[in-house]
Amino acid sequence: MDTCIVVLKDRSLEKYVGEIGRIFKVNDIIEYGRYSQKDADLYIAIGGDGTFLWTCHISGNKPVIGFKKGRIGFLATFDVNDIRNTLVKVKSGKLKPVERIRLKLNDIYALNDITINAQEARMIEISFRIGNHREITFRGDGIIISTPTGSTAYNLAAGGPIVLPDIPAFVITPISPHTLSLRPIVVSSENEIYLRVYYRHAEPLLSADGRPIKKLGNGEEVKISKGHAIRIYTSEDFFESLFQNLVI
């Protein structure tokens, strides 16, 4: 592992690139929301979890490490002020990446979640089916399909459960369902999940890790399944991370 691409939340963080260059050859420096025309052995994100997720989106099958310089650090867990020592451990192999499962929608991968959201203050009708099981239909503001990694993000805010990262499962969480009987469901990550939406007003938006994908047509079906795992570096015990990020 000799080369890297650095993804910055914004250009004010370029001062850290010099430290990175002492350890790895920097093939490219880009900002959040941009793509690189180059490739490297390692992708380095400096910013918050949004920057980290974007880096995972563009990294292909290469490992990703994140240094926290934002508000939330569930994914970008390393201290940016210790960037040189951390990368020395990465290059020497003393720090190993872990694998995290992802969601797959056609050729799009998501580390945290795939969502469907109403675009107006009006309910939409959503039907979902897990494998060959019966279809479940409800009205509400949308739906979240989350990985264990993403269970502490939008899923948690919408009332879904926290799932440990090593559990091979997905979480299906309705957003503001207009029913008392439907609650979040945890399913095996081996299941395929089918979603359809119906609406009378604005087209609902399909998103992956917060990135808009497209607006859905009436009755249009999408299929979500398990995608290739991604390798990420993380510095903290999962429960310690929960304490640091969620306890006020």
N, C-alpha and C positions, 0 to 999 in steps of 0.2 A: 504494500500500500504506500504509494509515493505522491499521488496527486490529489487535488481537491478542487471543488467549486464552492465558493462562499456565497450564501444568500443572506442579504441584509434587510432588516426591517425598513431602514432608510439609510441615506448616505452619511448621516452623522456617526454611524458605527464603523466607518472605514478605518478608524484608528486601530482597530483590532486586527486588521488584515496583516499588518507587519509582523505581529507575533505568530500568526498562523504560518506565514512564509518562512519562518525559521525552522518549521517542522515538516511542512508539506509544500510541494510546488503548487502554487495557486494558478489553475488553468483559466479561471474566470471569476469575476465578481459581478453579481447582479442584485437587483432590488426585488423585494416581495412583489409578486404579480407578473414578473418577467421570466422569460425562458432563456436558457443558454444554448448556444449552437455547439458547445463543446461537451466533453465528457470527462469523468475523473473517477478515481477509486473511492472517494469519500465525498459526501455532501455535508457542508457545515452551515447550520442555520444560526443566525444571531438576531434575537428579537424575542417575541412571545410565541405562544403555541400556534397562532395563525401563520407566522413565518415558518414554523416547523412543518405544519401541514402542507403549506405550499411547496416546501423543499421536498417532502415525501412525494408530492404529486409529480415533480419534474425529475426525480432521481432515478426512475426506472427500477432496476433491481439492486442498485448500489446502496450501501448503508448510510444512515443519516445520524448526525449528532447535533444537539441543539444547546445553545448557550443563552441563558435567560437574560433578556433586557426588555421585559414587558411586564404586564400585570399578572398573567397566569403562567405557571410553570409545571404543569402536569407532564408535558412532553419535552420542553426545553428546560431540562432539570439542572444543567451544569452552570456553575458560577462563571460568568464571563471574565471576571478578574483573575481566574485561575486557568485561563484558556490554554496557555503554553504547557503547563504541567499535565493537564488533562489530555492534550493531543499527543504528548510524548508517550503516555500510557497506551493510547490508542495505537500508535505506530509500532510500539514494542510488543503489542499483543497482551499487555497486562490488563487492559480493559477490553472486555468482550461485548459484542452486540447481542441483543436478544431478539427473537422473532415475535412479531405481532401479526395476527390475522387481519385481513382486510375484506371489505365488501367489494363486489364486482357488479357493475352495471354496463353491459356491452363491453367496451374496451376502456371503461373508466373504473379506477380503483379509489376506494375511500378508507382511510385508516380510522376515522371517527364514526361517521354516520352518513346515511343517505336519507334525505327528507323530502316530503311533499308538503307545501304550505299554501294556504289560501292567500290570495293577493289583495283581498278586500275584507272588510269587517262583516263577512257573510260566510255562513257554513258551507262546506262542500261535503259530498258523500264519497266515502272511501270504502272500497272492498279489498280485503287482502286474503290470501290463501297460502297456507304453509304446505308445500309439497302437494300431495293428492287429497289433503283433508278438506273438509267443507269450507266454503267461503264465509267470511265474517264481514258484515257491512255495518258501518256506523256513520253518523254525521258529526262533524267537528271542524277544527281549524287545520288539521293536517295529521301527519304521521311521521314517526322517526324510526328508522331501522339502524340500530347501533351495534358496534363491536364492543367487546369488553374495554378496549382502550378508550372508546368514546362514551362509555357509560357514565363517566363523571362530567360530561360536557352537557350538550343540549338535552340529552336523555334524562339526566339527573334533574335539571331545571324543570322539566315537564312532568316530574313525578315518577320517573323510571328508577329501577334498582341499580346499585353499584355492583358491578361484576368484576371479579379479579381477573387480571390480564391473561393468566394461564388457563382460563376456562374456555374450551372451544364452543362458544355460544354466541348467538345474536339476541338482541333485545328489540321487541316490537312495542313501541310506545305511542298510543294515540295522543294527539295534542288537543286538549280541551274537548273531549268527546261529550256529546249531548246524550249521555246514558249513564246509569248507575252501575251497569253490569259489566262493562268492559274495562279491564285493567291491563297494565303492561304484561307482556308475555315473553318468557325466556325460552328460546328454541335452540336445538343443536345447529352448529354452523354448517353441518352437512345438508341442511334443508335448503331448498330453493323457495324464495318468497315472491309471490306474484301480487302486484298492486294495480288497481284500477280506480279512476276518479270520475265523478260526475258533478256537474256544476251548472248553474243558471246564469252566472255573471262572469267575473274575470277568470281567465285560465289559471289554474294552480301552477306553482313553480316547483320543478324538480331540481334538487341541489345535491352536491357531493362534497362533504367537508366544508360546507359553507360557500362553495363555488356554484353559481347558477349554471345549470346544464341546459334546460329548455323548459318552455311552458307546455303543459300536457293537454292534449285534445280530449274531448268528451268521450269517456269510455276507453281511452287508450290504456293498454296494459304494459307494465314494465316488469322485468324479472331481475331479481337480486339474488346473487349466490356468493359463495366463498371464493375470494380471489387469492392470488399468490401472496404469501406472507412477505412482510418487509422487515429488514434488520435495522434496529435502532439501538442507540446507546442511551442508557438511563443510569442515573447516579444514586437513586434513592430507593429505599424500601417503600412499597406501595402505600402502606398505612401511614408512614411518615409523610409521604407526599400529600395524602388526604388531609392530614392534620395541618400541614403548612398552607395548603391552598383553600381549604374549606372551613376551617374553624376560625371564627371571628374573635 
